Amino acid sequence: MTLTISVIGTGYLGATHAACMAELGYAVVGVDTDPAKIADLSDGRLPFYEPGLPELILAHTSAGALRFTTEVAEAADADVHFLCVGTPQRPDGLGADTSHVRAAVAGLVPHLRRDALIVGKSTVPVGTAHELQDLADSLAPEGVRVEIAWNPEFLREGRSVEDTLRPDRLVFGVASDAAERSLRAVYERVLGAGTPLVVSDLVSAELVKVSANAFLATKISFINAVAELCEATGGDVTAVSEALGHDARIGHAFLKAGLGFGGGCLPKDIRAMMARAGELGVDQALTFLREVDDINMRRRHRVVELATEEVGGSLLGRRVAVLGAAFKPLTDDVRDSPALNVAAQLQLRGAGVRVYDPQAIDNARAVFPTLTYADSAAEALADADLVLLLTEWSEFLELDPEQVGGLVAQRRVIDGRNALDTDGWRRAGWSYRGLGRPRME
Ligand code: NAD
């Protein structure tokens, strides 16, 4: 018998999960409160950029295995319900806003006519799953037993399809053998391919995800702290990180100094983890995460400082080309984007900023409508006094420094991601500044 799956919340995570569940052979219904998103998805269109996902959505909506609706009642018959709604930072503090996960459970449960498993995938403060179990118990129709499980998601935007179908590991946080059996059935093919599985209680599963993000953020801020030392001493952080990374206990991943992390996950997840530790009376355990956050935010100010230095002390009236708006390459996501943050700061200091990004311009314009956006890298670079590389799209790394040197007013580049071919740009007569590196003429 084909399992039917519902996916509640069809943003970056949920749309991917829904399409991949259909790819695994299930009948899937995706539910979202945003009618525009549902209209797009129903027509087989993906309302955001994610390589490889549009093809899956189109294939499975056309075949009838995947459909989308704003009516949560239409999800009631599914065998397993996945919760993929957002958990953004609360407007009034550092903690996560869990109102959407609560609303999703409260919206679904009264429609259920038979026992159901609701599996949380959203990143939530530890303890949320137990609260949702209480909520579900209080709302379940007479005779219907609803169980909550947690299956945190580790996908990376830009690689989300691959990460979902071939993940590094699966984590099932469950309170019963029946829930574990259901999840094993859903992921049968993924597990069959040899994916490691960790089965735990609910609390531990919630903690895995926030701990993973806190660890990654800490690793990035660690090397960025070393970059600060390099800046004070004339060292080159790229040499330091390369040498450090060869130590198998340390590794090269997430050890690249630059403009730091952003996006819809790492910043809000470390803040939420700190806030939750405070609520639990163990705030000292995680105060170092405040430092991790501060180091990260200081990198953005450092780039603005460098830009000011490079143009002789004042940005007023200077033309600055900003390459990149997305928080990282291969996505159009601009949530807490370091690139956009820097672009906005430069504009506040009087610079004429022109931003170009291969995918994220529409989203960037929605957040910062007053910035000027270019339709191409060449248009952004035209007559620029200074060029900033802030998101390391391959399109930018492949620019020919000699050719683009002919477009700008001054051959000055700040490489906010330490990603350009330094020698090539210098040979073409550019002055080059990286982060945590000496100035190079
Ligand atoms: P998103 O903002 O792109 O998507 C959330 C979706 O939920 C939106 O489309 C919104 O309209 C919908 N929604 C909100 N309330 C709803 C409700 N009551 N019923 C139905 N739909 C509702 O966010 P996202 O990036 O997909 O993240 C979702 C969760 O997944 C977050 O907890 C995030 O931390 C976690 N996560 C995200 C990623 C990622 O790379 N984006 C990776 C792993 C985990």
Boltz pocket constraint, residues with backbone or C-beta under 6 A from the ligand:
constraints:
  - pocket:
      binder: B
      contacts: [[A, 8], [A, 9], [A, 10], [A, 11], [A, 12], [A, 13], [A, 14], [A, 31], [A, 32], [A, 33], [A, 34], [A, 37], [A, 84], [A, 85], [A, 86], [A, 87], [A, 100], [A, 103], [A, 104], [A, 107], [A, 121], [A, 122], [A, 123], [A, 124], [A, 153], [A, 154], [A, 155], [A, 156], [A, 157], [A, 264], [A, 265]]
      max_distance: 6.0
